[in-house]
């Protein structure tokens, strides 16, 4: 009877089983890494779109608040904020549906926009409706925002 201590190496079957187990483990690690890389990329795009929309809303609200709070809503795709007197600047927001770009005074403020609408039913508030173009995962980013205006004499 041979003793186990006299073995000089591993058999071919032992080597093949070891390689198979190592390949399975490496495949699982690569699959997990790929999943998290795709998740990170998808979430990064979603955050960037939300950030674009937030910057657009903040600039719009700031411009309305700093103006005389008059907004010309009659000329979509462009909206003029303020009358442009010496103390109140005029800002023009334009939306190009074909390219999905919103500009402020000719400078690009947001890209990937599907809808950009300013509307009002009276002179106390302005409703803002923004919808971003869905990404490859069909994740949608929308915002419906109301900016309340100062009342004359207050």
C-alpha positions in Angstrom: 0.0 0.0 0.0 1.3 3.4 -1.0 1.5 6.2 1.5 0.0 9.6 0.7 3.4 11.2 1.4 4.9 9.6 -1.6 2.8 11.6 -4.1 4.9 13.8 -6.3 2.2 16.1 -7.8 -1.5 16.6 -8.7 -3.4 14.6 -11.2 -4.8 16.1 -14.4 -8.4 15.8 -13.0 -7.4 17.8 -9.9 -5.9 20.5 -12.1 -8.9 20.7 -14.3 -11.3 20.9 -11.3 -9.2 23.7 -9.8 -9.1 25.7 -13.1 -12.9 25.2 -13.5 -13.6 26.5 -9.9 -11.3 29.5 -10.5 -13.0 30.3 -13.8 -16.4 30.2 -12.2 -15.3 32.5 -9.4 -13.7 34.9 -11.8 -16.8 34.9 -14.0 -19.0 35.8 -10.9 -16.6 38.6 -9.9 -16.6 40.0 -13.5 -20.4 39.8 -13.6 -20.8 41.6 -10.3 -18.3 44.3 -11.4 -20.1 44.8 -14.7 -23.4 45.1 -12.9 -22.1 47.8 -10.6 -20.3 49.6 -13.4 -23.6 49.8 -15.4 -25.5 50.9 -12.3 -23.0 53.6 -11.6 -23.1 54.9 -15.2 -26.9 54.9 -15.2 -27.2 56.7 -11.9 -24.6 59.2 -12.9 -26.6 60.1 -16.0 -29.8 60.4 -13.9 -28.1 62.7 -11.4 -26.6 64.8 -14.2 -30.1 65.3 -15.7 -31.6 66.2 -12.4 -28.7 68.6 -11.8 -29.4 70.3 -15.2 -33.0 70.6 -14.4 -32.3 72.0 -10.9 -29.9 74.6 -12.3 -32.5 75.7 -14.9 -35.2 76.1 -12.2 -32.9 77.9 -9.8 -31.7 80.4 -12.5 -35.3 81.0 -13.7 -36.6 81.6 -10.1 -33.6 83.9 -9.3 -34.2 85.9 -12.5 -37.9 86.3 -11.7 -37.3 87.2 -8.1 -34.6 89.8 -9.0 -36.7 91.4 -11.8 -39.9 93.5 -11.6 -41.7 90.1 -11.8 -43.1 90.7 -15.2 -42.9 87.7 -17.5 -43.9 87.7 -21.1 -45.5 84.3 -21.6 -47.0 85.0 -25.1 -44.0 84.1 -27.2 -43.0 80.5 -26.7 -40.4 79.1 -27.3 -38.9 82.2 -25.8 -40.0 83.9 -22.6 -38.8 87.4 -21.5 -38.4 88.0 -17.8 -38.5 91.7 -16.6 -39.3 94.9 -18.5 -35.7 95.9 -18.6 -35.8 99.2 -16.8 -32.5 100.5 -15.4 -32.8 98.6 -12.1 -34.3 95.4 -13.4 -32.4 93.3 -16.0 -34.2 91.5 -18.8 -33.5 87.8 -19.4 -34.7 85.8 -22.3 -35.2 82.0 -21.9 -35.5 80.1 -25.2 -36.2 76.5 -25.7 -35.2 74.7 -29.0 -37.3 71.6 -29.2 -35.2 70.1 -32.0 -32.0 70.0 -30.0 -33.6 69.9 -26.5 -31.6 72.9 -25.4 -32.7 75.7 -23.1 -30.7 79.0 -23.4 -30.6 82.0 -21.1 -29.7 85.2 -23.0 -28.1 83.0 -25.7 -26.0 80.9 -23.3 -26.8 77.2 -23.0 -28.3 76.5 -19.6 -29.6 72.9 -19.9 -29.4 70.1 -22.5 -31.6 67.1 -22.9 -34.9 68.9 -22.3 -38.1 67.5 -23.8 -40.6 70.1 -22.4 -40.1 73.6 -21.1 -43.3 75.5 -20.5 -44.0 78.6 -18.4 -47.7 79.4 -17.8 -50.0 81.3 -15.5 -53.7 81.7 -14.9 -53.4 85.0 -13.0 -50.7 87.4 -11.9 -50.0 85.8 -8.6 -47.8 82.8 -9.8 -46.0 81.2 -12.7 -46.2 77.5 -13.3 -43.0 75.9 -14.7 -43.2 72.5 -16.3 -39.9 70.8 -17.3 -39.4 67.3 -18.6 -36.1 65.9 -19.5 -35.5 63.4 -22.4 -35.6 59.8 -21.0 -32.3 58.0 -20.9 -31.5 54.6 -22.3 -33.1 53.0 -19.2 -36.3 55.0 -19.9 -35.9 56.8 -16.5 -37.8 60.0 -16.6 -37.1 63.3 -14.8 -39.9 65.8 -14.5 -40.6 68.9 -12.5 -43.7 70.9 -12.0 -42.8 74.0 -10.1 -44.7 77.1 -9.0 -43.1 80.5 -8.5 -45.3 82.9 -6.5 -45.0 86.5 -7.4 -45.0 89.6 -5.2 -48.2 91.5 -5.1 -48.1 95.2 -6.0 -48.0 97.3 -2.8 -46.7 94.5 -0.6 
